Structures are given as C-alpha cells and as structure tokens.
Amino acid sequence: MNKRISLAALGASLLLSAGPVLAHASLEQTEAAAGSTYKAVIRIGHGCDGKPTKTLRVQIPEGFYNAKPMPKAGWQLKVVTGDYARPFDNHGTPMTKGAREIIWTGGELPDEFYDEFVLRGSVGPDLAPGSTIYFPTIQECQNAKEAWIDVTGAEDVAYPAPALKITEKKAGGHGHHAAAAPAHAGHAEAGHAEAAGDAVIGDLTITQGYSRATPPGAPVGGGFLTVANGGAEADRLVAATSPAAKKVEIHEMAMEGDVMKMRQLPEGVEIPAGTSVELKPGGLHLMLMGLEHPLVEGDSLPLTLTFEKAGKVDLSLKVGPMNAKGDAHAH
C-alpha cells in the first residue's frame, strides 16, 4: 500500500494530461461515521485531455475494510489484495488482508459524458472523528492519464484525491472492530443495545421492541419490533436467537382464503432501503420456540438479530402484558 500511495510523490510524472482540469474525481457522499458501512460513489466528469477513459484505478486507504466493487456493464473488474496494517474483526472472523486497489477496465467513458464507479466497505471503528481518508483515483486513457492522488488535503491543489471525512461513531456502533482494540466489558462483540428494544447497527435502527408475557408452561412466545433502513441498499433479517428459547424463527401471519395461517419465512424478511418494516402481532413476528421459562411482565428478553449485510446486533425486549400491542415501555 505504501508503494501505491507513494504515487503522490511522483507528481508531474503521472499527470500526463496537459489540458485544463474541467472537473475533479470526487465522492458523492463526503462524510461517514467511524464503524459504519459506506458506499463510495466515485464520480468521473471528464476524460484525459479530451480522450475517453478506458481504465479507472481506485486505491483503498488504510482504515477502510472489506471493500467490494459493484460490477459495471461493459467493464471488467480486477481486485488487487494485500495485507491490512491492522487486522479487522468482521463479525467475529479476523481479516488480515483484503482489497487494496480496485480496477475497472475494458470499457470506454467518452470525455463529454459523466459516470459513476461504486464500491462498498466498512469504515474502521478506530478512525478518529474529524480525520480524513483518501481514495487516490487514476483515470487511464489512450496515451494519457488523470491522476487524482494528492492526499495533502491542501486547498486549491490541481489533482486532489477523493476525500472522506470521518464523523462520530453512531450509537451502538456497526459491529466491526480492529483486532488490536481492547474489548469493553459488558458490550456485545457485534452490536450493543443502548436501551431496551433500541439498537443501531450500520444503516439499520431497531426500535419499539417488546414481547408478551406467557402463562406457565406455554412452549412459545413472540417478539415484536420495527427495523428502519436509512441506507441506500436493502438488507435482510435472516435469523434471530435468544437464550430464553431453544430456537427463534421468523414467521408471518397471512390470510389464505378465509383462513388466517402462520408460516415460517426461512429466507427471512427484506428491509428495503429508505423504509421501515414492523414485526407485530397478527403479521410478521419472531416466534420463540421451546421457552426455557415463562416470560414475565416487567422482565427483559435478550435477543440477537442477524442481518445479511449489517451483521449481528444484541438488544433486549421488554416483556409487557399478555395483550400488549405496542412498545412495552408504554405499559
């Protein structure tokens, strides 16, 4: 990585285009929270001295992990991997290496057109708020280049690298940790619930969580909550577990003809981008099978949710009365 970043020291030798700079290579979203999932949309507004862009190279900065590019019609993808300076805890799996450079090639973006190149990854949880990381980007055209690799952060430089400013870590974190970071007693490794029924992981916010008290000897119970997806991509609730039950399944109540039936959803529940999905009595819900003991009003029910992209998050559902119809905090 040091060799790639040292491209900045080459200066004019890489700035082969003699034409005027019409636009910068830039990021669509220029801020991201430490510990969050971030989609880098790199905007390309022109070619190299009037020549079409045929290859785009994006270097992945230290502190940005598990980078994955989005395929682009008409272009081939190449991912150059290398070691991380610090290992990364990806939902309990240590990662010591990953993408260090992503290359789109074989296509053609004419000088008079605009396009976007997309990759997704995780912002390191240990990056300091207020700091900046850079994605040095090089356009290669026929016999010309535009190298957006200046990482000094100085104003009015001719070829600034696309810059991402790091903001405060969101409440609850994202669930990723640098392996060298010390564990905090009492916090779950994945996500941490700030209050009963409320938790944040990545772009997802879980609120209004509650359960219902069960009579002695009852084998099953229910879990209800709302998941809001504030991101630009859909996610999916794929599993749930609780130490209070032998297993937890995702179920749906739905009418089949004139009969209300319940069925398991083995594929889970999609959480579309920009929307909320409510798990509630009589609809989508969590079914706790094989309760270890009755659920008692006023107690808290520990629960772990697993999302396809965001990962795992721990939270606690307040147990309300047997006929509870909403967030048990209100009962």
Secondary structure, DSSP 8 states (H G I E B T S, - for coil): -HHHHTHHHHGGGT----S------EES--EEETT-EEEEEEEE---BTTB-EEEEEEE--TTEEEEEE---TT-EEEEEEEEEEEEEEETTEEEEEEEEEEEEEEEEE-TT--EEEEEEEEE-TTS-TT-EEE--EEEEETTEEEEE-B-S--TT-SSB--EEEEE---TT--S-EETTS---TT--SS---SBTTBEEETTEEEEEEEEE---TT--EEEEEEEEEE-SSS-EEEEEEE-TTEEEEEEEEEEEETTEEEEEE-TT-EEE-TT-EEEE-TTSEEEEEEEESS---TT-EEEEEEEETTTEEEEEEEEEE-TT--S-GGG-
